[in-house]
Amino acid sequence: MDSGVLQLLEHAKMIVICGPGGVGKTTSAAALGVTAVVHSNKRVLVLTVDPAKRLATALGLESLGNVEVPVAVEGAVGTLTMAMIDTKTSWDDMIKRHAP
């Protein structure tokens, strides 16, 4: 593993991956999340807004939603969870919390 990547994972509190479709955002996010929990005792949350559910598929999960799902990673010393931000549900929840 590149020492620059490990150093980034060790010191970063948040990493955002963005870009146009088909450039490897999902693959990169999954790989960074798995690498982080294998090499450090961190709690890592990987979020996606991709309704195609590629992140869930990549990690062997049946589905993702607004609730964090634990992901088993062989050799992990940290913990990995995943979630998909469901914009409609998130918006509806915010309205319920803040509407008079």
Secondary structure, 3 states (H helix, E strand, C coil): CCHHHHHHHHHCCCCCCCCCCCCCHHHHHHHHHHHHHHHCCCEEEEEECCCCCHHHHHCCCCCCCCCCEEECCCCCCCEEEEEECCHHHHHHHHHHHHCC
